[in-house]
Amino acid sequence: MSLMQSDDNFYLIPQNNERTCFEGFINVHGQEHQFQISLPPGGTFSQASVQCDLSLQQMLQGYEAVIEKRLQQSQDLATFLLELKTIAESQAQKMHLIMLPPPSYYKQLLTEIEELDWKNVSYVDTSLQQLHLRAMDQGGREHILKIHISSEHPVERPICTVDLPIPFNISWSSQTGMLQFLYKQFQNMLETLQDFWNQLDEIDSKTWILEPENPIRGASKRRIALGNNSSVQIQVDPKNPRLPPECKLLGADHVINPLNSRIGEWNPEDSILNNLERVLNVQFPSPANSKKEDFNMECGICYAYRLEMEIPDKACDDQRCGQPFHQTCLYEWLRALPSSRQSFNTIFGECPYCNKPITVKMPS
Amino acid sequence: MHRAARMKRELQMLQDSPPYGISCWSVENSIDHLEAQIIGGEGTPYEGGVFKLDIHLPERYPFEPPKVHFVTPIHHPNIDTVGRICLDTLKMPPKGAWKPALNISTVLTSVQLLMAEPNPEDPLMTDIANEFKYNKPLFIRNAKEWTAKYAKDLLAKDKENQSQSINQKDQISPNDNGTKRKILAADSVADYKKTKN
């Protein structure tokens, strides 16, 4: 019976010559816990008892009976201690025993937050590791910087989550006062994006945005309703918002073909909205003179706008109809009909609404 | 996935703006089983009655038509004794005229219209069609009788009683068409049970 085990799992030191009393440490998830075992003389385990420190006791709570039984049935102490370790480790995982940062962490953090001013803090969690900082930009827009501070702060850099259209790369060195430095970097970044947000705010307030439904500050794409079941999708470059954005026209041919974009007339001095209206020679329907329901953009077959990320981008070419469909929906309907004709990957059939000829490509 | 997306919207529409004289609702919040009521149109022999219908949406809806049948017995050339309806919009092309541009609401409206304007040229019940074509007063009297008997008090009688009494009626009618109708009824009961399972 090996009594002096000294591997990574536990250390056991006999306390008397009779070897009936042992003290030792057991390793649970990298943390060592002290315990004491007393055996009755004669080396039997039937009346053995174990005492352990408070944290180990907490972990083993509710398992006392099991442990007692295992101890009595054990062949030797080593097997028993391995069992004890297994029980303690699985329990520790269940309890999510959070390893709290050292006290110096809190002291440092509180000083840094005070430097930063508490009024800029919009949220802290109970462990003081999640911190949300609020910043107002020149346009009066509120931005939140979410910081997950490492227990090794300030040596290890925190994890930042932001709602920005460009990556938020921070510079970091393990000095004090870094929180304020971080906040300053965030404010600087907001400043560079002012024109981007001004442009998009103007578009958002003066047109009907079909996509995204509720644009976040980090969204640089917009799909703007043009009326007649057509729309234009733009992607604005956050760093150069005044340059011509990437444009995609969506809708029936007879509606979008006349809108041959005269991109040469783009004027970088003017706002995106004015430029788009001039270049496309259109007037965007705005919330001031129309209702969103006026843009009947739902698919005429599944009645939904979004179907597994797909949007209705195939519209009936007949001017009086113009009913939009998801490509997959229209394909699914036409392919089942004996009256449809297929040629390569295109199906020729009739619009389910107006019976005029319509074609659809096989969805990829 | 098409059915789920579409039914969510259709149920909302049926609730917010039901068609005139029609109500329709989902059974136990399911998207594939609905029930509907059509109020008998004014000036028709069905006036004063409330007709209950059962609607099943196939997996491939709206690429396939909904399965609609009458629960309340009705005396009508195009509706048989187990409630099956002969209506082109309820059948797939090329024989039928179903297309995804139609929906539960428009289908129920066409059923309502069929009740008001029977089509004796394409009958499901030949004896009733003949009655309608050659003895209109008798047809109206019978249709009114059935309406009073089955469609006036939905709560008082359950489906079981109703179907029993239809069968009895079939057995009593001794005319030539009666036998044909009985066979049809038996077939359709078997068919209906099959579809239900």
Contacts between the chains, C-beta under 8 A, distances in Angstrom:
chain1	res1	chain2	res2	distance
A	298	B	9	7.5
A	300	B	100	7.1
A	300	B	101	6.3
A	301	B	2	7.0
A	301	B	6	7.6
A	301	B	62	6.0
A	301	B	63	7.9
A	301	B	100	4.3
A	302	B	2	4.5
A	302	B	5	4.6
A	302	B	6	4.8
A	302	B	62	7.1
A	303	B	5	6.5
A	303	B	6	4.5
A	303	B	8	8.0
A	303	B	9	4.0
A	303	B	10	6.6
A	303	B	103	7.9
A	304	B	5	3.7
A	304	B	6	6.9
A	304	B	8	7.7
A	304	B	9	6.7
A	307	B	1	6.9
A	307	B	2	7.3
A	307	B	5	6.0
A	308	B	1	6.6
A	323	B	101	8.0
A	329	B	2	6.3
A	329	B	100	7.5
A	332	B	2	7.2
A	332	B	63	5.6
A	333	B	63	5.6
A	333	B	99	7.6
A	333	B	100	5.5
A	336	B	63	6.0
A	336	B	92	8.0
A	337	B	93	5.9
A	338	B	93	7.2
A	338	B	94	5.5
A	339	B	93	6.8
A	339	B	94	6.8
A	352	B	99	4.4
A	352	B	100	5.1
A	352	B	101	4.3
A	353	B	101	4.6
